[in-house]
């Protein structure tokens, strides 16, 4: 048995080495990843139930009883502020007949099934069953408790994972956590939002934000000072990209390239530049967040505010630079 496990492990490692070798050089991705129903079903079984996903922002549920429902495929998750310093997540399912307990977002002291009236408090504990004596010893606090979902926070976002054995959120997000912590994303607030639905496979929509190869054609206003080469890097579950220099220069990737880009733009590394975030008191419109496997709902931070901060910092630095007489 041990030998079989070792052979299987070695086989998986060999396959992973083959993948790494392929990704080290140009390759063509089969179209089945974007068009195959079988591929999509495999993602539904092996991907979405096992990855960390953003459900909402922390400031969307500031008070005890504030909740948001997050839907992905056929699953629905309730994310609720169950205590002043605690956020909980439960499957949005009545333990009796499987009906959903909540929709959208709001504020509540308990979750009630509108079919038979069974109720649960914010801790997921059952507080009411009609005619409990008729159930004998079938019902217990354990099997009546709402089924919990792993939940954690980083960068001001609330993340959920339906896999109870998943790695921690911080480990899952590295190296993004270490790279982005200096920007204090938890202090940012939405000033403006827009939800867009792309009638495409989710990967088509997402991949546009994982590369800068489209910049010259899609954003020609950025190239008014010349065409810039970009680097792209993937590590762990993260992918990031950035400007490296004129196309005739050597392209550097990774953290070194990122740091060089920021120094060229701002005159200082990211840790020295923290944008002026919107006030923490800014209230968010209460909206439902949803994800679709063959489309993508998006919400974005107001880029214009960040760009204003970049421009202001640049002008201030230039104004403070000593000039020759």
Phi, psi and omega in degrees: 000314180298320180296323180294318178297317180297320179295319180296318178297316179297322179296317179296319179296322177296318179296322179294321176299321178297319179298315180299318180296322179294318182288346178282353179221162180304142179209165178250126179274130180301142181293342180301333179297339183249341188238343187280129175294323179296321178296317179296320177296322178295321176297320180298330183266325191247346183253292188301324179286357189236005183244154175284135183227144178284125179261323181188181172266151180300320183289351176286340179231066186283334186249152178302129182099346175290135181218159175223140173260136179240124182249134174217118186058232181269359182266148175226132184239134172265124174250120189224145172280098186273344177203164183308324183244021183222136173244130180242159177222137181224152169297134184280063188219127172292134183286357180269293183240008174081014178284155178285143184266336185212158176223148177063233181212165181171204181224133184206162173256345180201160177251124187240130173281125184281000179276303181238002175084004178300145188226153178222145176275183185291343177274001180086005181275137179289133182243349180204130170226127179292129180052059183298335181296335181288346183267354180060229181259015182289329184263133178229160176303329182289311183279351175270341183295139175301140181287123185278153176239140178299138181217144178204171180230148170200141176066017182090358178258151173260127183246146175234155176215125183278355178267112181294343181256016183290161174290164182295157180299317182299316178294322180296322186273346179297144008270008182300322182301309182295325182284325188260346180306322180299340182274357176049058182298336179294344179268353180282151179226144175295130172256334183206142179225152171213128178264129179236140176245121181260120179282068183209170170299142187301330183289327178299315180292316184292320187294340177295339181261004180252007179208160178245011181298336183274358190300312185301319183276319186273330183231063184298338180296336180286337186264015184295339178260009179127155179283134184245137174276146182237152174249157178221138184220142176238138178206134184057237178258013187248153171220138179213163186209164181187172181285142181241340181143182177301153186297341179270004179259163178291136182265126178251139180249183176071199184296324180298315179295321179296314180296320179296321179298313182295322180294321179294323184280314190251347182080008179203154179291165184306322183298335180273349182241111176240120184295160178277103185283164174291151183305144181296340183279354181298125182272146180262145170294137183277107184228154179275136177255140183214152175233145180234140184291331181248026177195182184210122170272135183232146168224142189225151174285153185289107183294328185298323179295316180296317180295325176298319180294320178298313182295320180296316180296321180295313181297320180295319180295320180294322180294329183273352181285125178302138180244147179290146180292000000 
